[in-house]
Amino acid sequence: MKSRLIIFSLAVLFISCVNSGQKPQSLFNGSDLSGWHIDIPAMDLNPDTLNPFIVRDGLLVSLGSPGGHLITDELFQNYRLTVDYRFAGTPGNCGVLIHASEPRALYEMFPKSLEVQMLHEHAGDFWCIVEDITVPDMENRRGPKDNWGITEGKGRNIKNLTDDSEKPVGEWNTMIVETVGYEVKVWVNGILVNHGFNCTTDKGQIAVQAEGSEVEFRKVELKVITKIAE
């Protein structure tokens, strides 16, 4: 029994070492939506409803409507997520969700998760979706403490550190999200825009939103890490 435990421990250590040095994994293969599934509430009533997530010219595209999510089949933990995105037309709203779990947990639409906002001129905001996170200067960035919450009607938005990080509309933005344990850090185009800790979860699926505006993604890439960058 002891020898089995030793072998298991060595195997875990080996996997950990391999993962920490592994190459980035592309979550989008450039040709189809393999590894992802959709959750579009409007399809419940009409299965022929347009799928707002398509592949076009080698890009992953969120058409913005009808509202819903494209969700990874796998769960992830301790990683650096790199996303290259741009608004294809009129800039508006979208987002990447990390640590996603229970579907339609908020407003019968949003999965339980932590959203990293892509809303034009607000990239890097946190939105708490039945999960929570703490940041420095919390009352200034989230509003009155009495209104904080993680469900409908509560103060779920935590403003980013700067709204000057995005490139002109039509140009590609790079968003990097790092999460190790219960800590989350976000950069947009190399600028630190948010840093939270004591998140109420440390793993889950990753999701992309359809939330009103057409957005193109040319990279959705994940690398396992053991430490968040300074």
Solvent accessible surface area in square Angstrom, and as a share of the most:
residue,aa,sasa,rsa
1,M,173,0.77
2,K,153,0.65
3,S,68,0.44
4,R,175,0.64
5,L,104,0.52
6,I,94,0.48
7,I,115,0.58
8,F,131,0.55
9,S,64,0.42
10,L,107,0.53
11,A,45,0.35
12,V,75,0.43
13,L,107,0.53
14,F,135,0.56
15,I,97,0.49
16,S,53,0.34
17,C,80,0.48
18,V,75,0.43
19,N,47,0.24
20,S,45,0.29
21,G,63,0.61
22,Q,50,0.22
23,K,175,0.74
24,P,68,0.43
25,Q,74,0.33
26,S,72,0.46
27,L,17,0.08
28,F,13,0.06
29,N,87,0.44
30,G,27,0.26
31,S,81,0.52
32,D,65,0.34
33,L,40,0.20
34,S,68,0.44
35,G,46,0.44
36,W,20,0.07
37,H,77,0.34
38,I,58,0.29
39,D,21,0.11
40,I,4,0.02
41,P,27,0.17
42,A,42,0.33
43,M,41,0.19
44,D,91,0.47
45,L,171,0.85
46,N,76,0.39
47,P,111,0.70
48,D,130,0.67
49,T,29,0.17
50,L,109,0.54
51,N,50,0.26
52,P,0,0.00
53,F,3,0.01
54,I,56,0.28
55,V,46,0.26
56,R,81,0.30
57,D,137,0.71
58,G,40,0.38
59,L,31,0.15
60,L,1,0.00
61,V,0,0.00
62,S,0,0.00
63,L,47,0.23
64,G,3,0.02
65,S,70,0.45
66,P,28,0.18
67,G,27,0.26
68,G,1,0.01
69,H,2,0.01
70,L,1,0.00
71,I,8,0.04
72,T,4,0.02
73,D,76,0.39
74,E,100,0.45
75,L,115,0.57
76,F,22,0.09
77,Q,74,0.33
78,N,47,0.24
79,Y,0,0.00
80,R,71,0.26
81,L,0,0.00
82,T,19,0.11
83,V,2,0.01
84,D,10,0.05
85,Y,0,0.00
86,R,69,0.25
87,F,9,0.04
88,A,47,0.36
89,G,41,0.40
90,T,117,0.68
91,P,43,0.27
92,G,17,0.16
93,N,37,0.19
94,C,0,0.00
95,G,0,0.00
96,V,1,0.01
97,L,0,0.00
98,I,0,0.00
99,H,1,0.00
100,A,2,0.01
101,S,57,0.36
102,E,99,0.45
103,P,81,0.51
104,R,77,0.28
105,A,29,0.22
106,L,1,0.00
107,Y,111,0.42
108,E,139,0.62
109,M,46,0.20
110,F,36,0.15
111,P,3,0.02
112,K,58,0.25
113,S,0,0.00
114,L,0,0.00
115,E,9,0.04
116,V,0,0.00
117,Q,8,0.03
118,M,0,0.00
119,L,57,0.28
120,H,48,0.21
121,E,99,0.44
122,H,75,0.34
123,A,1,0.01
124,G,0,0.00
125,D,7,0.03
126,F,0,0.00
127,W,72,0.25
128,C,0,0.00
129,I,2,0.01
130,V,33,0.19
131,E,13,0.06
132,D,40,0.21
133,I,3,0.01
134,T,47,0.27
135,V,3,0.02
136,P,78,0.49
137,D,89,0.46
138,M,27,0.12
139,E,103,0.46
140,N,112,0.57
141,R,18,0.07
142,R,17,0.06
143,G,25,0.24
144,P,98,0.62
145,K,125,0.53
146,D,143,0.74
147,N,69,0.36
148,W,61,0.21
149,G,15,0.15
150,I,52,0.27
151,T,60,0.35
152,E,83,0.37
153,G,66,0.64
154,K,96,0.40
155,G,12,0.12
156,R,27,0.10
157,N,36,0.18
158,I,0,0.00
159,K,122,0.52
160,N,15,0.08
161,L,93,0.46
162,T,38,0.22
163,D,69,0.36
164,D,128,0.66
165,S,5,0.03
166,E,35,0.16
167,K,90,0.38
168,P,89,0.56
169,V,72,0.41
170,G,37,0.36
171,E,86,0.39
172,W,42,0.15
173,N,7,0.03
174,T,44,0.26
175,M,0,0.00
176,I,48,0.24
177,V,0,0.00
178,E,3,0.01
179,T,1,0.00
180,V,33,0.19
181,G,25,0.24
182,Y,115,0.44
183,E,58,0.26
184,V,0,0.00
185,K,18,0.07
186,V,0,0.00
187,W,36,0.13
188,V,0,0.00
189,N,38,0.19
190,G,68,0.65
191,I,73,0.37
192,L,66,0.33
193,V,0,0.00
194,N,0,0.00
195,H,55,0.24
196,G,0,0.00
197,F,79,0.33
198,N,101,0.52
199,C,5,0.03
200,T,81,0.47
201,T,27,0.15
202,D,17,0.09
203,K,99,0.42
204,G,2,0.02
205,Q,28,0.13
206,I,1,0.00
207,A,0,0.00
208,V,3,0.01
209,Q,1,0.00
210,A,3,0.03
211,E,54,0.24
212,G,61,0.59
213,S,15,0.10
214,E,53,0.24
215,V,0,0.00
216,E,16,0.07
217,F,0,0.00
218,R,121,0.44
219,K,75,0.32
220,V,3,0.02
221,E,45,0.20
222,L,3,0.02
223,K,47,0.20
224,V,32,0.19
225,I,13,0.07
226,T,91,0.53
227,K,143,0.61
228,I,16,0.08
229,A,44,0.34
230,E,172,0.77
